[in-house]
């Protein structure tokens, strides 16, 4: 799921300006597709990733969680990559803006006050300059809160999840996390893990749930396309709710995809998904700057070119960095790359676990 979700997030962040907004209705069906991908279908990405993180954190139960060791490990696998990628992009933008390049798309760093600069660098109370990395910031906060969340879910699971769901659906900032949906999704993953919910039980209905999710996403995209860019409150609430409903929807799609050779290949991509997540926004920014300095005014050409180049260049640069600078690559990807022998052993263990569960059933 991770590689598909994160690749989809690329379409959420392909840049545009006022003249090329998908709500301008300049390109008809093409603009609707952009709204469908950006505002609907792949908005599910971050909540799904949050569920996975919460689930995996407690996969061995709450009692086995070594909080101090977990925080130290997550500081290395989440905070350190956040700092490296975000600070590097900050310096890159600062250099470009000193030459008058890239002005207007990102905040003017030379004229920003200390609070704005600290937020862009460290995401204290707003999004960082490498926008998608807000998720790493929120994820680490959720991990810090994980013992409290696990305690509440143990004592009052429905009340806890209902309250967090309300916060996620309503556009009310709470200050702890930048996106309330991350907090709910992470807690929902904890719930699935602590109560040993069989998450494969819906796989038999994937052929119904997956298409139903696509249809719901298309319906929401149509409503957003007709009313945007400023969505009315009822539609914003509906979108927030659909994004969370999309968690089992995308899970069903992954159950279909994993049966294919392509799906099984995507499941073995190692640290590529994290590399794409951290690197795609700077790459799209560079492509946008280059386009504005000499590209055609026909925006669909840029959109398709940016998506294609991102999906080609990011795996290419990932492989180059992994082989040329393996130690630094591990820092950039939070040590998410494991040797092939270990991957095969993990796959064999997973297959054996599935065989045992089937025999028990």
Backbone torsions as a table, in degrees:
resi	resn	phi	psi	omega
1	UNK	NA	-37.8	-172.4
2	UNK	-59.2	-47.7	-175.4
3	UNK	-65.9	-36.8	178.7
4	UNK	-69.5	-45.8	-179.9
5	UNK	-61.8	-45.0	-176.5
6	UNK	-72.0	-35.6	173.8
7	UNK	-63.2	-36.8	177.2
8	UNK	-66.3	-30.8	179.7
9	UNK	-64.1	-23.4	174.9
10	UNK	-54.8	-42.7	-177.6
11	UNK	-69.6	-23.6	176.5
12	UNK	-70.0	-30.5	-170.7
13	UNK	-109.2	7.6	174.8
14	UNK	-62.7	122.5	-170.9
15	UNK	-73.5	156.7	173.3
16	UNK	-155.6	165.7	176.4
17	UNK	-117.1	-171.8	-176.4
18	UNK	-61.0	-35.7	-178.3
19	UNK	-73.4	-25.2	-177.6
20	UNK	-110.8	19.9	178.7
21	UNK	-60.9	140.8	178.3
22	UNK	-66.8	-14.5	179.7
23	UNK	-90.6	0.4	178.8
24	UNK	-78.2	-13.3	178.9
25	UNK	59.6	35.8	-179.8
26	UNK	-82.4	-25.4	-174.2
27	UNK	-124.6	15.5	172.2
28	UNK	59.7	-120.9	-176.2
29	UNK	-58.1	-35.7	178.9
30	UNK	-59.9	-41.7	178.5
31	UNK	-66.4	-37.9	177.5
32	UNK	-62.2	-40.8	178.5
33	UNK	-61.9	-40.3	177.5
34	UNK	-61.5	-43.4	178.0
35	UNK	-64.2	-40.7	179.9
36	UNK	-60.0	-45.5	-178.3
37	UNK	-75.4	-40.7	-173.3
38	UNK	-81.7	-47.0	-171.7
39	UNK	-96.5	-8.9	-173.0
40	UNK	-129.7	-77.9	-168.7
41	UNK	-57.0	-55.3	-173.1
42	UNK	-90.3	5.7	167.9
43	UNK	-67.0	-17.2	179.2
44	UNK	-71.8	-16.4	-171.8
45	UNK	-54.2	-55.2	-175.7
46	UNK	-65.2	-46.5	175.7
47	UNK	-58.4	-40.3	177.6
48	UNK	-62.2	-44.0	178.5
49	UNK	-63.0	-34.4	178.6
50	UNK	-67.6	-42.0	177.3
51	UNK	-59.9	-45.4	179.6
52	UNK	-58.6	-43.4	-178.1
53	UNK	-65.7	-44.4	178.2
54	UNK	-64.1	-39.5	179.6
55	UNK	-64.1	-47.4	-176.7
56	UNK	-69.0	-31.1	-178.1
57	UNK	-63.0	-33.9	-176.6
58	UNK	-113.7	24.6	-176.4
59	UNK	-65.6	-18.7	177.6
60	UNK	-104.7	12.0	179.6
61	UNK	95.1	158.4	-177.4
62	UNK	-68.9	-33.2	-175.3
63	UNK	-66.8	-27.9	-176.6
64	UNK	-84.5	-3.2	-176.8
65	UNK	-77.2	115.4	173.6
66	UNK	-90.4	102.2	-170.3
67	UNK	-62.4	-47.5	-179.1
68	UNK	-61.7	-45.6	179.1
69	UNK	-64.8	-38.4	179.2
70	UNK	-63.8	-43.6	-179.2
71	UNK	-65.1	-41.0	178.1
72	UNK	-64.0	-41.2	-179.5
73	UNK	-68.5	-41.1	-178.8
74	UNK	-72.2	-27.0	174.1
75	UNK	-63.2	-34.9	178.9
76	UNK	-77.2	-36.9	-174.3
77	UNK	-93.2	-13.7	-178.6
78	UNK	-121.8	-56.9	-174.7
79	UNK	-68.3	-43.2	-179.0
80	UNK	-63.4	-48.5	175.0
81	UNK	-60.3	-37.9	176.4
82	UNK	-56.3	-49.4	-177.2
83	UNK	-64.8	-42.9	-177.6
84	UNK	-65.2	-49.7	-177.8
85	UNK	-68.1	-43.6	-174.6
86	UNK	-71.5	-43.3	179.9
87	UNK	-66.3	-38.2	178.4
88	UNK	-63.0	-43.5	179.3
89	UNK	-68.4	-35.7	176.7
90	UNK	-59.4	-48.8	-179.8
91	UNK	-65.2	-38.3	178.8
92	UNK	-61.9	-46.0	179.2
93	UNK	-66.0	-39.4	179.2
94	UNK	-60.2	-42.8	178.7
95	UNK	-65.7	-45.2	179.9
96	UNK	-60.9	-44.0	-177.9
97	UNK	-68.2	-27.5	177.0
98	UNK	-66.2	-20.6	175.8
99	UNK	-102.3	10.3	179.1
100	UNK	75.1	22.3	-178.7
101	UNK	-106.2	133.9	176.7
102	UNK	83.3	9.4	179.1
103	UNK	-65.3	140.8	174.8
104	UNK	100.8	-29.1	-178.6
105	UNK	-87.5	-38.1	177.1
106	UNK	-117.6	160.4	180.0
107	UNK	-57.2	147.5	177.2
108	UNK	-72.8	107.3	-174.3
109	UNK	-70.8	-33.8	-177.1
110	UNK	-69.2	-28.3	-178.9
111	UNK	-103.1	5.5	-177.1
112	UNK	-80.4	150.0	177.2
113	UNK	-81.0	174.3	-174.4
114	UNK	-62.5	-38.9	-179.5
115	UNK	-64.1	-44.0	178.8
116	UNK	-63.1	-43.7	179.9
117	UNK	-63.8	-42.2	179.9
118	UNK	-66.3	-34.7	177.2
119	UNK	-68.3	-44.4	178.8
120	UNK	-63.7	-31.2	-179.3
121	UNK	-84.3	-42.1	-169.5
122	UNK	-120.5	-0.7	178.1
123	UNK	54.4	46.4	-176.7
124	UNK	-64.5	-53.5	178.8
125	UNK	-137.0	23.9	178.5
126	UNK	-162.6	177.6	-176.2
127	UNK	-72.1	145.4	177.8
128	UNK	-74.7	171.7	-178.4
129	UNK	-66.6	-34.4	170.8
130	UNK	-88.4	86.2	-164.9
131	UNK	-46.3	-50.0	-175.5
132	UNK	-61.6	-18.1	-176.7
133	UNK	-72.0	-3.9	173.3
134	UNK	-57.6	-30.2	-179.7
135	UNK	-62.7	-39.4	178.2
136	UNK	-64.4	-38.4	177.3
137	UNK	-62.6	-49.1	-179.3
138	UNK	-66.4	-37.3	179.9
139	UNK	-63.4	-41.3	179.6
140	UNK	-66.5	-37.9	176.1
141	UNK	-61.2	-42.9	178.4
142	UNK	-61.7	-38.3	177.9
143	UNK	-66.7	-38.4	175.2
144	UNK	-60.6	-36.2	-178.6
145	UNK	-87.2	-2.0	-170.5
146	UNK	-57.9	-39.9	177.4
147	UNK	-61.8	-40.0	178.1
148	UNK	-66.1	-44.0	179.1
149	UNK	-62.3	-42.3	179.2
150	UNK	-64.0	-40.0	178.1
151	UNK	-61.3	-47.7	-179.0
152	UNK	-65.0	-38.1	-179.8
153	UNK	-70.8	-32.3	174.8
154	UNK	-66.4	-42.7	-174.7
155	UNK	-82.2	-43.9	-175.4
156	UNK	-143.6	74.0	-172.9
157	UNK	-63.2	-46.7	-175.8
158	UNK	-67.5	-43.8	-179.8
159	UNK	-64.5	-41.3	180.0
160	UNK	-63.9	-47.9	-178.9
161	UNK	-68.1	-36.1	178.7
162	UNK	-64.7	-41.0	179.3
163	UNK	-66.5	-45.2	179.3
164	UNK	-67.4	-32.6	176.6
165	UNK	-65.5	-40.9	178.0
166	UNK	-61.1	-42.8	177.7
167	UNK	-64.1	-35.7	-178.1
168	UNK	-72.4	-34.8	-175.7
169	UNK	-79.9	-41.8	-178.9
170	UNK	-80.5	137.8	-179.8
171	UNK	-77.5	65.1	-177.7
172	UNK	-120.6	112.0	179.1
173	UNK	-69.3	140.1	179.5
174	UNK	-113.4	-8.4	173.5
175	UNK	86.5	-26.3	-178.3
176	UNK	-74.3	-48.3	175.9
177	UNK	-119.2	157.2	-179.8
178	UNK	-80.6	-27.4	176.9
179	UNK	-126.3	114.7	-177.8
180	UNK	-61.9	-27.8	-179.3
181	UNK	-62.6	-29.0	179.3
182	UNK	-65.4	-40.9	-178.7
183	UNK	-65.6	-46.3	178.1
184	UNK	-62.8	-46.7	-176.2
185	UNK	-63.3	-42.2	178.0
186	UNK	-61.3	-44.6	179.2
187	UNK	-65.0	-36.5	177.9
188	UNK	-64.5	-38.8	175.1
189	UNK	-62.4	-39.8	176.4
190	UNK	-61.4	-42.6	179.5
191	UNK	-59.8	-47.5	180.0
192	UNK	-59.8	-36.8	-176.9
193	UNK	-76.4	-47.7	-176.7
194	UNK	-65.8	-35.7	-178.6
195	UNK	-94.1	10.0	174.8
196	UNK	50.7	45.5	178.5
197	UNK	-70.9	131.0	178.6
198	UNK	-76.6	99.6	-174.5
199	UNK	-74.9	-6.8	177.7
200	UNK	-91.7	-0.1	-174.2
201	UNK	-65.4	-27.0	-179.4
202	UNK	-85.7	-4.3	-176.5
203	UNK	-60.4	-32.2	-178.8
204	UNK	-68.4	-19.6	179.0
205	UNK	-105.3	13.6	-175.7
206	UNK	-58.9	-34.5	-179.7
207	UNK	-64.9	-20.0	176.4
208	UNK	-97.6	-44.5	-174.8
209	UNK	-68.0	-43.0	-178.4
210	UNK	-59.0	-55.0	177.8
211	UNK	-62.0	-34.1	178.1
212	UNK	-64.2	-39.1	177.1
213	UNK	-64.5	-43.2	177.8
214	UNK	-60.2	-42.7	179.8
215	UNK	-64.5	-41.3	178.2
216	UNK	-64.6	-40.8	177.8
217	UNK	-63.7	-38.6	178.6
218	UNK	-66.8	-39.2	178.2
219	UNK	-63.8	-44.2	178.5
220	UNK	-64.6	-41.3	179.4
221	UNK	-62.0	-38.5	178.9
222	UNK	-64.4	-43.8	178.5
223	UNK	-64.5	-41.8	179.1
224	UNK	-66.1	-39.5	-179.4
225	UNK	-64.0	-35.2	-177.7
226	UNK	-79.7	-25.4	-174.7
227	UNK	-112.4	-17.1	-174.0
228	UNK	-71.0	174.6	8.1
229	UNK	-80.3	-24.8	177.9
230	UNK	-82.8	104.1	-176.3
231	UNK	-78.7	136.7	172.9
232	UNK	-63.9	160.2	-174.9
233	UNK	-56.9	-43.3	-177.1
234	UNK	-63.0	-34.7	-179.4
235	UNK	-77.3	-35.3	177.0
236	UNK	-64.8	-42.2	176.5
237	UNK	-63.7	-42.1	179.0
238	UNK	-62.8	-39.9	178.7
239	UNK	-65.1	-43.7	178.6
240	UNK	-61.0	-39.0	178.9
241	UNK	-70.0	-41.1	-179.9
242	UNK	-63.1	-36.8	179.2
243	UNK	-60.1	-38.1	179.5
244	UNK	-77.5	-38.2	174.6
245	UNK	-62.4	-28.3	-179.4
246	UNK	-68.4	-11.7	179.2
247	UNK	-60.8	-55.7	174.5
248	UNK	-66.4	-26.4	177.5
249	UNK	-63.9	-46.1	179.9
250	UNK	-73.1	-30.5	175.4
251	UNK	-61.3	-40.7	178.3
252	UNK	-64.9	-41.2	177.8
253	UNK	-62.4	-37.6	179.6
254	UNK	-67.6	-32.8	178.1
255	UNK	-64.9	-32.4	176.5
256	UNK	-74.8	-43.6	-175.5
257	UNK	-66.4	-36.3	-173.6
258	UNK	-69.1	-14.9	178.2
259	UNK	-76.0	-14.2	-177.4
260	UNK	-94.1	161.8	177.0
261	UNK	-63.8	-38.1	178.5
262	UNK	-62.2	-44.9	-179.7
263	UNK	-61.5	-43.3	179.2
264	UNK	-66.1	-33.7	176.3
265	UNK	-67.3	-40.6	179.2
266	UNK	-64.8	-29.9	-178.2
267	UNK	-71.2	-9.6	-177.1
268	UNK	-113.5	27.5	-175.0
269	UNK	-86.5	-1.2	173.3
270	UNK	61.7	-128.3	-176.2
271	UNK	-80.5	3.9	-177.4
272	UNK	-60.9	-41.2	-177.5
273	UNK	-61.7	-41.1	179.5
274	UNK	-68.0	-38.3	177.2
275	UNK	-61.4	-46.4	178.5
276	UNK	-60.9	-42.5	-178.4
277	UNK	-60.8	-44.2	-176.2
278	UNK	-79.7	-30.9	-170.5
279	UNK	-98.5	-15.7	-170.7
280	UNK	-69.3	-35.1	-177.9
281	UNK	-67.4	-46.9	174.3
282	UNK	-59.2	-38.6	179.0
283	UNK	-64.5	-45.5	179.0
284	UNK	-63.1	-36.4	176.9
285	UNK	-62.3	-44.8	179.5
286	UNK	-63.2	-42.6	178.9
287	UNK	-63.2	-38.2	179.6
288	UNK	-66.7	-41.8	178.3
289	UNK	-62.8	-46.3	179.3
290	UNK	-62.9	-40.5	-179.6
291	UNK	-63.1	-44.0	-178.1
292	UNK	-69.4	-17.5	179.5
293	UNK	-93.6	1.8	178.5
294	UNK	177.7	10.0	-177.9
295	UNK	-88.1	173.6	177.4
296	UNK	-69.7	158.8	176.5
297	UNK	-84.0	-2.7	179.5
298	UNK	-82.3	98.9	-171.5
299	UNK	-60.7	-38.5	179.8
300	UNK	-53.7	-31.6	178.1
301	UNK	-64.0	-45.3	178.0
302	UNK	-62.4	-45.1	-176.4
303	UNK	-57.7	-50.8	-179.0
304	UNK	-67.2	-39.0	179.2
305	UNK	-65.5	-42.9	-179.5
306	UNK	-63.3	-44.1	179.2
307	UNK	-63.2	-44.4	-178.2
308	UNK	-65.7	-46.6	-179.2
309	UNK	-64.3	-39.3	179.4
310	UNK	-63.0	-44.7	-178.8
311	UNK	-71.0	-18.5	176.4
312	UNK	-93.4	-47.2	-173.5
313	UNK	-74.0	-35.2	-177.3
314	UNK	-65.9	-46.5	173.4
315	UNK	-62.7	-35.6	179.7
316	UNK	-64.7	-49.2	179.7
317	UNK	-67.2	-31.6	176.0
318	UNK	-61.1	-47.6	179.3
319	UNK	-64.9	-39.6	179.5
320	UNK	-64.1	-44.8	-179.6
321	UNK	-66.7	-38.5	-178.4
322	UNK	-64.1	-37.0	-177.6
323	UNK	-87.6	-34.7	-176.2
324	UNK	-82.4	-38.5	-176.0
325	UNK	-133.6	67.8	-172.9
326	UNK	-60.7	-38.5	-179.3
327	UNK	-67.3	-46.7	179.1
328	UNK	-67.4	-35.0	177.4
329	UNK	-60.9	-40.5	178.1
330	UNK	-63.4	-36.2	176.3
331	UNK	-65.7	-43.6	-177.6
332	UNK	-67.3	-29.8	-178.2
333	UNK	-105.9	12.3	177.3
334	UNK	65.8	34.2	178.5
335	UNK	55.8	40.7	-178.2
336	UNK	-89.6	-1.4	-179.5
337	UNK	-95.2	125.5	178.1
338	UNK	-112.8	150.2	177.5
339	UNK	-58.2	151.7	-178.0
340	UNK	-60.8	-36.5	179.6
341	UNK	-61.8	-41.3	178.9
342	UNK	-67.0	-37.4	177.2
343	UNK	-62.3	-42.1	178.9
344	UNK	-64.6	-40.2	178.5
345	UNK	-63.4	-41.9	178.8
346	UNK	-63.6	-40.2	177.7
347	UNK	-64.0	-40.3	178.5
348	UNK	-65.2	-40.0	178.1
349	UNK	-64.3	-42.0	179.7
350	UNK	-63.1	-41.2	178.7
351	UNK	-63.6	-41.1	178.7
352	UNK	-65.2	-40.3	177.4
353	UNK	-61.1	-42.4	179.1
354	UNK	-64.1	-38.9	179.1
355	UNK	-63.3	-42.6	179.5
356	UNK	-63.9	-42.0	179.9
357	UNK	-63.4	-41.4	178.9
358	UNK	-61.7	-41.5	179.7
359	UNK	-66.0	-37.4	179.1
360	UNK	-65.4	-37.4	178.3
361	UNK	-66.9	NA	NA
